[in-house]
Each structure stands twice: as C-alpha cells, then as structure tokens.
Amino acid sequence: MLPRVRLRPLVCTAAATLTYAAVVRPWIGRWGATAAEAGKPLPGDDLVPEPSFTATRAITIAAPPQAVWPWLAQLGQGRGGFYSYAWLENLVGCRMRNADRIHSEWQSLVPGDEVRMHPQAPPLVVRSVRPLAVLVLGEPGIFSWAFVLQPDDGRHTRLLVRSRGTFGLPRLLGYLLEPGHFAMERRMLLGIRERAEP
C-alpha cells in the first residue's frame, strides 16, 4: 500500500486530468459555438481530413458581414494583426501591432497569399477566399484555420472559427498548448467584435 503522502498527489493529478478532459477541454474546444455549429462541416475541413484536434469557436457580432469582413481580410503580422494580446505575442518576437482601422491596402486576398504569425515562422497560406463569407488558411494535412461569416437577421453576423490539425509533437504537449491557443483566439474574436460593431 502506498503511503498517504505519495497517494494524494497522484489522486489530485488524476482528478485534475479527468476534469480537464471531461469538462474544460470540451468547453474551450467549442467556446461560443452551438452543438450544431460545432458538428457541421465547414470550408477548410478537407485540408485536414483526419485531425488530432478540432476546435470550433463562435461569436455573434451586432453588425452585417460587410462590417466584419474587412477586419478578417487584413489579419496577419505586418498587416492588421490578430486583434488579440499583442503584448503577449511580442514577448516571443512576433512584432505584432493590432490595427484599429480598416487599411485598404490589405483588403485583397487571393489563394496563395501568405499570412504571417511571426516574422521568422513559416506563413499560413490562403487556401480559400469568398469575400464577406469565407477565409481559409492552412497547410494540407497539417493545419487549417477557417473563418466563416453567417448573416443573422440582417443586422447580426455569426463568426465561426474552426481550427483542425495534427499536433506534430507529443500529444500531451499538444494538450498543454490548447488553453493558450484558446485564450488568444477568444481574445481575437472579442477584438474583431469590438472593432466591427458600431
């Protein structure tokens, strides 16, 4: 029988792991999204047909797609930023600045264009663009990041963001990185809403 002093940390670790897997991970994996939104196919899913992870997050914006799309079109380092925690991104050398206005020179995206997250990291490649509706970034078989705008009652827009990918690193380490990705993406969605709403 294990001494109680050794058993307690094991029990606490197991309880924390189970809580994260059963409660926290599902919640952060579909923050803001309904079960129907999380379960339906979205553009870009075919880039990673067998993902190790999938997250679908969503937010309602009190503005039509025409007011939301320009903020998506200028995503990227050296462009409009990601509307998230730039100070945190800059701690790892991203040199990120979040735009607070629409820049006309960053509004034209076509498949094959590159969207950077860091000056020295490989860029995300634009895979699909349907202005006012869909932007898909990613690398086939590795990662996809889809932004989908759905009009809601003519005055509101649902912004769905789906990421799918393969970890490319030990699964446990991938799980440990998920909360950070969630925090940054949630802030991005809120940042887009703050900028797009009148």
MOKAMO-V123744 format. One record per residue. N is the residue number from 1. PHI is phi in radians with two decimals (999 if undefined). OMEGA is omega as a letter, one per 30 degrees, with the letter a starting at -180 (NA if undefined). Layout:
# MOKAMO-V123744
n = <N	N>
phi = <PHI	PHI>
omega = <OMEGA	OMEGA>
This chain:
# MOKAMO-V123744
n = <1	2	3	4	5	6	7	8	9	10	11	12	13	14	15	16	17	18	19	20	21	22	23	24	25	26	27	28	29	30	31	32	33	34	35	36	37	38	39	40	41	42	43	44	45	46	47	48	49	50	51	52	53	54	55	56	57	58	59	60	61	62	63	64	65	66	67	68	69	70	71	72	73	74	75	76	77	78	79	80	81	82	83	84	85	86	87	88	89	90	91	92	93	94	95	96	97	98	99	100	101	102	103	104	105	106	107	108	109	110	111	112	113	114	115	116	117	118	119	120	121	122	123	124	125	126	127	128	129	130	131	132	133	134	135	136	137	138	139	140	141	142	143	144	145	146	147	148	149	150	151	152	153	154	155	156	157	158	159	160	161	162	163	164	165	166	167	168	169	170	171	172	173	174	175	176	177	178	179	180	181	182	183	184	185	186	187	188	189	190	191	192	193	194	195	196	197	198>
phi = <999	-1.27	-1.05	-1.02	-1.11	-1.53	-1.27	-1.02	-1.08	-1.13	-1.13	-1.12	-1.12	-1.11	-1.14	-1.14	-1.11	-1.14	-1.10	-1.08	-1.18	-1.57	-2.09	-1.22	-1.06	-1.07	-1.17	-1.27	-1.29	-2.45	-1.01	1.39	-1.65	-1.35	-1.07	-1.14	-1.14	-1.20	-1.60	-1.54	-1.12	-2.28	-0.94	1.67	-1.03	-1.21	-1.15	-2.26	-1.18	-2.24	-1.36	-1.39	-2.53	-2.46	-2.33	-2.21	-2.14	-2.65	-2.65	-1.69	-2.04	-1.42	-2.89	-1.30	-0.94	-1.06	-1.54	-1.63	-0.93	-1.00	-1.24	-1.22	-1.07	-1.87	-1.03	2.29	-1.19	1.42	-2.20	-1.51	1.45	-2.13	1.01	-1.96	-1.52	-1.05	-1.06	-1.28	-1.07	-1.30	-1.12	-1.87	1.41	-1.26	0.89	-1.67	-2.30	-1.55	-1.25	-2.03	-2.60	-1.40	-1.89	-1.09	-1.27	-1.94	-1.64	-1.81	-1.99	-2.37	-0.92	1.77	-1.11	-1.95	-2.14	-1.60	-1.91	-2.68	-1.01	-1.84	-1.52	-1.00	-1.32	-1.43	-1.78	-1.22	-1.79	-2.67	-2.43	-2.28	-0.84	1.28	-2.43	-2.49	-2.37	-2.12	-2.01	2.65	-2.33	-0.90	1.37	-2.10	-2.75	-2.37	-2.41	-1.94	-2.04	-2.18	-1.77	-2.17	-1.06	-2.37	1.14	1.45	-2.09	-2.25	-2.33	-1.63	-1.81	-1.80	-2.21	-2.09	-2.07	-2.38	-3.03	-1.91	-1.07	1.18	-2.74	-0.90	-0.96	-1.08	-1.12	-1.03	-1.10	-1.17	-1.44	-1.01	-1.04	-1.15	-1.08	-1.05	-1.04	-1.22	-1.24	-1.04	-1.10	-1.09	-1.06	-1.14	-1.15	-1.13	-1.08	-1.06	-1.41	-1.47	-1.29	-1.19>
omega = <a	l	a	a	l	a	a	l	l	l	l	l	l	l	l	l	l	l	l	a	a	a	a	a	l	a	a	l	l	l	l	a	l	l	l	l	a	a	a	l	l	l	l	l	a	l	l	a	a	a	l	l	l	l	l	a	a	l	l	a	a	l	l	l	l	l	a	a	a	l	l	a	a	l	l	l	a	l	a	a	l	l	a	a	a	a	l	l	a	l	l	l	a	a	a	l	a	l	l	l	l	l	a	a	a	a	a	l	l	l	a	l	a	l	a	l	a	a	a	a	l	a	l	a	l	a	a	l	l	a	a	a	a	l	l	l	l	a	a	l	a	a	l	a	a	l	a	l	l	l	a	l	l	a	a	l	l	l	l	l	l	l	l	l	l	a	a	l	a	a	a	l	l	l	a	a	a	a	l	l	l	a	a	a	l	l	l	l	l	l	l	l	l	a	a	a	a	NA>
